[in-house]
């Protein structure tokens, strides 16, 4: 089996990842799970993408949460 076929992030944009997490958790819960300002103060997908693209540690936390969501959550994404 190809490594990319097993990678839940393969082919997923950061926008898709953030949107999926917001749809599943909502902004308030997402801000509780990953307490960063772009999720807790006047959140939007656009402002979150700007921050996450410039902040590797925050992006890594979001990607890790998404992977857990795919593996243990609904698994449809």
Secondary structure, DSSP 8 states (H G I E B T S, - for coil): --HHHH-TTTT--HHHHHHHHHHHHHHHHHHHHS--HHHHSS--HHHHHHHHHH-HHHHHHHHHHHHHHHHHS----
